[in-house]
Amino acid sequence: MTAEEQKKMQELEAENAALKEKLLVAQRTLAKYAQMLFGQKTERCRLPEKPEELTGSLFEQEMDPAERARLDREAEKALAEQNKLIHVEARDRKVRKAIDTSRLEVKEEHLYPDLGNKEDYTEMAPEVTDSLVLVPRQMYIRRIIRHKFVLKSNLQVAAPDRKAFRIAALPPAPLHKCMADASLLADIVVSKYVYHLPFYRVMETYKESGVSISASTINDWFKAVVGKVKPIYDLLRAHVLACDYVQVDESTLPVIDNEKHRAVKGYVWSVVNVMTGDRFFFYEHGSRSARVAMGLLKDFTGAIQSDGYIVYEHFEGMEGKKLLGCWAHARRKFFEAKVENERLALEALFYIRQLYDVEAEADALDAADNKPDHERRKALRQEKAYPEIKKFETWMEASILKCPPKSLMEGAISYTYKILKKLSLYVTDGRYKIDNN
């Protein structure tokens, strides 16, 4: 073998070794995704052909060529719309929306000119000018003086059973022997929960009104009021959890940390009866742990709709509980992945848009009838939406292998695929919502 042939052989062997290494990496990646999609760890099965079954085989399916062609057309259309230049023509500015003053009291002020001899003039239609007036709130002392009376001596002797002393009863008050009137207590609660004002700002506003109230006094009044209304809260909570379909969400809430002397992130839970709109909130030291979720919903029986937060997995398989997913959360993840892989993101958003189009169709039919028809909505979903979910499932199985590990698109597909059964269960009942927004 010549030196040139030997050099060529070494180059080919090196190239062959590099290709084997690439093949090994590809095989490992494929095995990883196969485990993620079909392994026992996630207990993930393909969706059935019929929505009422929601079980099926573990074998991957190729996308139908006609479906691939439809998806390509829709993606191209979306890209074209996105890249289209929008020309805004100059136009006259719209008249500013009028201020709604229909609920305000009107106090008239009549102004007359100095006419001298009024008999020389005939009055015409007046000119009217309106202005909004703000009267600063006023704090004052409500002094209740209860006058006492005693029965005259001769009448006491004549009628010893007659009550000798008479005094008017005090009007009912929210808190016993508390100087704060109901209006002041209500203002403290509204300032905190509606306008999110810390107590030191509330105290400043009261100081401007002429009275200084200490922080400890405000806190004591506040705790006493909360204690008074807790039975109402308990009744509301029991009423909501007595239904068979709730939506649950955890929202961030800034909480003052007295040790760190700054605001830290806490969480407040929201639980709503979807059919009536009744809602209660739950807060436990800002936590959204599994322990809090179990304590909140352990006695609930029915459907629980939420995002894919991991704590809800503890309810998986529990008797009397059905977990529903939220398509809005899934859609948001694909929308965020557009910056990384626009084509795949648009294809995913197209599938999800088909599901919302079915909801819009059902909404229009309900509006025409002036009442909801849950059986009709269920039938529409199973006829039109569920086949789109099945196609979306196949698309995710084919598309995830095109995504780099730990990319936004891989995360979006993994998240959606793992909870696809929960996302699909809304088609089994017309009362269930497609999302919990």
N, C-alpha and C positions, 0 to 999 in steps of 0.2 A: 504494500500500500504506500503510495507516494505521500509526501508531507502535506501536499495540498488536499488529498483525499482524507488524510487523517484529521486535518483541521476542520474540514467540512463535516466529518463524522462527529467531532466534539461539539460543533455548533448545533447539529441536529439533536444530539443527546441532551444538551442544555435546554434547547427549545422544548423537547419532549418532557423533560423534568418540570419545566415551568408550566406546561399545559396540564400535566398531571396534578400539580399543586392547585391550579385554578379549578380543575374538575373536582378535587377534593373539597375545596371551599364551597363550590356550588352544591355539592351533594350534602354537605353539612347544613347549608342554608335551607335547602329543600326539606331535609329531615326535620329541621327546627320548625318550619312552617307547617309541615304535615302533622307534627305533634301538636302544634297550637290549634290547627283547624280540626283535627280528627282524633287527637289523643284522649286518653281517659282523664287527664288532669283537669280539663275543662268540661268533660262530659258533654261535649258539643256534638250534636247530630244534625244532619241536614234536615231542612224543613220538609214536611210531607207534601204530596201533590194536593191533598185536600186539607183545607184549614181546620176542619173539625178534628183531625187526627194529631197534627203537630208532633209527629215522630217520624223516623225514616231511616234510610241507609247511611253508611259512612263513606260511600264511594263518590269521588269527585266527578263532576260532569263538565264537559266542554261547552262553551257558549255556542248557541245556535247561530249559524252564519247569518240568517235573516235578522236575528236580534243584534248581532254585531254590526250589521249594516245600518240598522235603525239607530243604534247608539252613536255610530260615527256621524250620521246625518245630523242628529240632534246636537252633538258636541260641536260640529262645524258651524251650525246655526248659532249656537251660544257664543262661540268665539267671534263670529262675524258681528253679532249684535254688540259684543263687548268692545270691539275695535272700531265700531262706527263712530264717526265724529258727530257730535251733537251741536247743532247751530241754534243759538237762541236769538230770536229776532227781538229788536227793541219794541217795546209796547208800553202803552200808558200804564202808569202805576195804579194799582187797585186802591179803591177808597178804603181807608183804615176801618176795621171792624168797630162798630159802635160799642160803647161800654154799657153793659147791662146794669141798669139802676132800678129795675122793677121792684126789688125787695126793700128799697130804702124809703124811709120817711121823708116827706117833702115839707120843709118849713119855708113859708113864703114871707118875703119882705117887700112891702110896697113903698116905692119911692115916688114922690110927687114933686114936680118943679114949683118954684116960687112964682105963682101966677099973678099975685096982687089981687085983682078982682076975678074970682073964679067964674062968675056969671058971664064973663066976656068970652069964655071958651067952651067948645064942645069936645068931650073926651073921645079919642080914637082908640083903636085896638092897641093894647100895650105891647111893648117889646119885652120878651122874656129871655133872661140869661141864667143858665144853670151852672153851678160849680159844686164840686165835691168837698165837703167839709169833714174834717176829722176832729172829734172831740177826744182829747187824751183821757185814758181811763182814770177813774177816780176811786180812791180808797177812803172809806170813812168808818166811823164807829156807829154801829147800830146799837143804840142803847134802849133796852127794853125795860120799861118801868112798870112793874106790876103793883097795882094799888090793892092794899089789903083793907078788909072791913071786918068789924066785930059787931056781933048782934047786941043790941041794947039790953041792959040788965033786966028790965022788967019783962022783956020778951023771953029772955033766957029762963027766968023763973016760971013764966007761964007755959013755956014749951021746952022742957029740959032736953028732949031728944033732938031738938033742932040744932044744926051745926052752928057753933058760935063764931068761928073764924072763916072767912072766905077770901080767896085770892085766885087770880086767873092763872091757868096752867101755862107753863113755858111752851112756846112753839117747839115742835120736834126738831132735834139737831142730829147731824150725822155722828158726832163724837161727843160723848158725855163729858161735861165740864171742860170743853175745849173752846177757846176764844175764837177760833177760826170759823167763819160762816161757811155754809155749803158752797157758796160762790167762790170763796178763796181756795177751799180744798180742791174744787173742780179745776180751778185755774192752775194749781200746782201740778195736778195729774196731766192736764192737757198740754201744759208747757213742756213736760218731760216726754210724753209719749207721742204727741202729735207734732210739736215743733222741735223736739230733740234738744231742748235747752238744758244745760247742766244747772244744778241748783244755785250755784254762785251767780249765774246770770239772772235767774229768777229773783234772787235776793236783791240784786242791783236795781231791777225794775221796781220792786216794792219800795226800795229806799228812795227812788226818785218820786214815788207817790206819797212819801212822807212817813214811812214806818220802817224801822230796822228790825229784821227778824233773824235770829241766829240760825246757823246751819243745823245745829242739833235739833232745834224746834221744828224746822222744815222737815227734817228726816223723820222725826217722831210722828208728825202729822201724816206724812206720806205713808209710813208703815201702817199706821192705824187705818187709813182709808183702804189700802190694799187688803188688809185683813177683813174689812167689811165687805168687799166685793168678791172675795175668794169663793164663797159659796156659789155665786153666779157663774164664775169661771169653771168651777167643778161641774156644774150642771151642763154648761156649754160643751165641755170636753167629753162628758159622758154621752151627750146627745150626738156629737160628731162621730164618736167611735162606735156608736150603736148601728150605724149604717153598714152597707156591705161594699162600699167603693170609696176610697179616699185617695187623694194625691198628697204626697209628702215631699218637702223640700227643706234644705238647710241653707240659710242665708247668712252672710257675714254681718257682723255687728261690732263696731268699735266699742271697746269696754275700757274704762279707766282702771289701770293697774296701780293700786296705791303704793306698792313696793317699788315698782319701776318708775312711778310718777309720769306715766305716759299712757297713751291709748294702745291697746293690743287688740288683735283680731280674735273675736269670739264668734259663736254661731248660735242662731236662734232657729228653732224648728217650726215649720208651718204645716198644719194638718187641716185639710179642707174636705168637707162632704161635697163631692162634685155635683150631685143632683140638686142640692138645696143652696149651695154657696156658703153654708155656715163654716166658720173657720176658728181655730184656736191656735195660739202660739205657745211654745214650750221652751224654757231656757233653764239649763243646769250648768252653771259655772262656765258657760261658753263652749261646752264640749259637744262634739258630734261623733262620739265614740259608739262602738257597737253596744256597749252597756246602756247608754242613754236610749238608743234606738229600741233595744229589747224592752226596756222598762216602759217606753212610750207605747209600743204596739203589740206587746206580748199577748194581750187579751183580745186583740182585734181579730175579727173573722170576716174575710172578704178579699177584695182585690186592692192591692197597694201599688200605686203608680209613682215612679220616681226616676231619677237619673240612674246611671250605672255605678253610683258610689258603692264601694265594697261592703259597707256595713249591712246593706240590705240582703247580701248573699246569705246571711245567717238565717233568714226566713225561708230560704229555698228548701222545698220539701216539707216544711212544717204543715201539719194538718190544719185545714181551714184557711190557708193563706195562698193567694195567687199574686205573683209579681208581674207588673206591667212595666214596659220600658217607655222612654220618651223620645220620639223621633226628632224633636227640636234639638235635643242635646247631640244626637248623632249628626244631624245636619250641620250644626255649628262646627263640629270637628272637621268635616270635609271642607267647609267654607274657609276655615283657618288654614287648611292645607293647600289652598289655591296658590299661595305665594311660592310653593315648592314644586307642585306638579299640577299645573292648571288644567291640562287635558283630562287626567283621571278625576280631578275634583269636579269638573263640569259634568262628566259622565255620571258620577255618583249623585250629584245634585239633581240631575235629570230624573233619575229613578225616584228620588224622594219627592220631587215635585209632582210626579204622577200620583203619589199617594194623597198629597194635599189637594190635588185637583178633584179626586173622588170625594173628599170631604166637602169641597166647595159645591159640588153637584148635589150632595145630600143636604147641605145647608139651604141651597136654593129651593129644593123641593119642600123642605120644612117651612121655609118662609112663605111659599105659595099657599100652603095649607094652614098657616098660622099656628102650627103645633108640631112638635117633634114626632117622628115615626121611627122608633129605634129598630124595629124589625126590617123596615125598608133600608135603613142605613147599613145594617148588618149584611143584608143581601147584596147591596152595592159593593161593599168592601170585599166580600168573598168572591164576587164576580169579576171585579176590576182591579182592586188593590192587591189582593193576595197573589195573583199571577205575577204582578210587577215585583213583589217582594221575593218570589222564587227566582226571577231573572236576576234581581240584584244580588241574591246569594251566590249564584253561579258567577256573576261578574266579580264579586269580591274574591272568590276562590282563584279566579284566573289573574286578577290584577295584583294581588298581594305579592306574587313572585316577582313583579316588576319593580317593587319598592325597595329602596335601600333600608337596611336595618336601622331602627330607632328614628326613622324619618317621620314627619308629621302625617304623611299619607299612610304609612304602615300603622301608626298609632290609631288613625281614624278607622281604618279597615278592621284592625284587631278589636278595637272597642265595640264597633257595630256588630261584627260577626259573632263575638262571644255572647252578646245579649240579644241576638236576632230573634230567638224564640219569644223572649219577653216583649220585644218590639212588635212581634206579629200577633200577639194574643188580643190586641184591640179589635181584630176583625171578628172575634167570636161573640161579641156583645155590642149591640148598637149604642149602649149607654157609655161605653168606654171611650175616652178621648184619645186622639192620636198623639197628644203630648200633654205635658202638665204646665204649659205656659198660661 
